[in-house]
Amino acid sequence: MLLKKGVERGLTPFTIGSIMCRETVKEESIIELIVKEAQDSVLPGSSEAAFLESVSIIMDRHLDELSP
């Protein structure tokens, strides 16, 4: 999902890779923050489809901030 959305926005491979990597051991990566936010936004027991939709929406918001 990240790769497809990143390419659609014209992000470089480096930028897409940076989203998946931590800058420091203690600091969460952007993708970890996206997943955590999605987990917090869906109700317990929600379907996988609902979770993935939440991830998609949150990811779009983050990627829009990074798009050239």
C-alpha positions in Angstrom: 0.0 0.0 0.0 2.8 2.4 1.0 4.8 1.7 -2.2 1.8 2.2 -4.5 0.6 5.4 -2.8 4.1 6.8 -2.7 4.8 6.2 -6.4 1.4 7.7 -7.3 2.5 10.9 -5.5 5.9 11.0 -7.1 7.9 10.1 -4.0 11.5 8.9 -4.5 12.5 5.4 -3.4 14.6 7.1 -0.7 11.6 9.0 0.7 9.5 5.8 0.7 12.2 3.9 2.4 12.6 6.7 5.0 9.0 6.3 5.9 9.6 2.7 6.9 12.9 3.4 8.9 13.4 4.8 12.3 15.8 7.8 12.6 16.8 6.6 16.0 16.2 3.4 17.9 13.8 5.1 20.3 11.9 7.2 17.7 9.1 5.4 15.9 9.1 5.5 12.1 6.3 7.2 10.2 4.8 3.9 9.2 4.7 2.8 12.8 2.9 6.0 13.8 0.4 5.4 11.0 -0.4 1.9 12.1 -0.6 3.0 15.8 -3.0 5.8 14.9 -5.1 3.4 12.8 -5.2 0.9 15.7 -6.4 3.7 18.0 -9.1 4.8 15.5 -10.9 1.5 15.0 -13.2 -0.1 17.5 -11.9 -3.3 19.1 -13.2 -6.3 17.2 -13.4 -4.3 13.9 -12.8 -6.2 10.7 -9.4 -6.3 9.0 -11.0 -4.3 6.1 -12.0 -1.5 8.5 -8.5 -1.4 9.9 -6.9 -1.3 6.4 -9.3 1.5 5.4 -8.2 3.5 8.4 -4.5 2.8 7.6 -5.2 4.0 4.0 -6.8 7.3 5.1 -4.2 8.1 7.6 -1.4 7.2 5.2 -2.9 9.5 2.6 -2.8 12.3 5.0 0.9 11.7 5.9 1.9 11.2 2.3 0.2 14.4 1.2 2.4 16.3 3.6 5.5 14.7 2.0 4.5 15.0 -1.7 6.5 17.4 -3.8 
